Structure formats: C-alpha cells, structure tokens
Amino acid sequence: MQLFHRISRHDHAPVPFTVDGNPCVGREGDTLLTAILSAGIAVRSSEFSGSPRAGFCQMGACQDCWVTLANGERTRACTTRLTAGMQILTGTGDPA
C-alpha cells in the first residue's frame, strides 16, 4: 500500500536506509516520515482499528510519528532528516 506519492525531488540523490529490517531508499533532504511513507510503510498502527497511521500534524507538535533508531534513540519522524544507513524501528513490523 502506498501511503505517500512523491511528486517532486526525483532528481535528489538516493539515500539507503532500513525500516523494521526492510531495505528502503529515500531521497536527500527527506524527513524520516517522508521517506518511510514514500516506501509504503506505516509509522504505526491505530490502536482503535489496527489500520496504518501516517502521522497526524506533520510538524512536530503531536505524538503520532515517534520511531526508534537502532541505537535506541526515540525521535519524531516528521522533524528528523534521513541520513544514509539509518536503521529505523516503527514497532509495526518485525525487526530483523
């Protein structure tokens, strides 16, 4: 399921990363949230319906897009820039 469709910045350099152990590729300048959603992965599941969640405010004011990095650091996906080799854990998948 595609949650985000990239409409610009196709010419920016690719940036490899993983989400829950799955290899993905974002673009230079992406936030974690943009890269994750462009890869068709949800940040979390709704506690009410189990359906995928894509973050709420998209600007760092809510608590909907927290993810964990491989080093254990928790961060907001909507305000953190993607860097090559990042290993992101959403809690929605099976980490490798």
C-alpha positions in Angstrom: 0.0 0.0 0.0 1.4 3.4 -1.0 0.8 6.0 1.7 2.7 8.8 0.0 3.3 9.6 -3.6 6.5 11.6 -4.4 5.6 14.4 -6.8 8.9 16.3 -6.8 12.6 15.9 -6.0 13.0 12.8 -8.1 16.5 14.1 -9.0 17.8 14.3 -5.4 20.4 11.7 -4.5 19.1 8.4 -3.2 19.6 7.6 0.5 19.5 4.0 1.6 18.0 3.1 5.0 16.1 0.3 6.6 12.7 0.2 8.3 12.0 -2.7 10.6 14.8 -4.5 8.8 13.5 -3.9 5.3 15.8 -2.1 2.9 14.4 1.2 1.5 15.6 4.2 -0.4 14.6 7.8 0.3 15.9 11.0 -1.2 18.4 13.5 0.0 16.6 16.1 2.1 13.7 13.8 3.1 12.5 13.6 6.7 12.2 10.2 8.2 8.4 10.4 7.8 8.5 11.3 4.1 11.0 8.5 3.4 9.0 5.9 5.4 5.6 6.8 3.9 7.1 7.0 0.4 8.4 3.5 0.9 4.8 2.4 1.6 5.3 1.7 5.3 3.2 2.9 8.2 4.7 4.7 11.1 2.4 2.9 13.5 -1.0 1.2 13.6 -4.2 2.8 15.0 -4.9 1.4 18.5 -8.6 1.5 17.6 -8.9 -0.1 14.2 -5.4 -1.5 13.5 -5.2 0.5 10.3 -2.0 2.2 9.3 -1.2 5.6 10.7 0.8 8.2 8.8 1.5 10.8 11.4 -1.0 13.5 12.3 0.3 17.0 12.4 3.4 16.6 10.2 5.2 19.4 12.0 6.4 18.0 15.4 3.5 19.2 17.6 1.8 15.9 18.2 3.0 12.5 19.4 1.9 10.4 16.4 5.1 9.8 14.5 7.6 8.6 17.1 10.0 6.0 15.9 13.1 4.4 17.4 16.5 4.3 15.8 18.8 1.2 16.0 20.8 2.9 18.8 17.7 3.1 21.0 17.1 6.8 20.5 13.4 7.8 20.1 12.8 10.6 17.6 9.9 12.3 15.8 9.9 11.1 12.2 8.4 14.3 10.8 11.2 16.6 12.0 14.3 14.3 11.7 16.3 14.3 8.5 17.1 11.0 6.9 20.8 10.0 6.7 22.3 7.1 4.8 22.3 3.8 6.6 19.7 4.8 9.3 18.0 1.8 10.8 14.5 2.8 11.9 12.1 0.7 14.0 8.4 1.6 13.9 7.1 -1.1 16.1 4.6 -2.1 13.4 6.9 -4.7 11.7 9.2 -7.5 12.6 12.7 -6.1 13.2 15.5 -8.1 11.5 
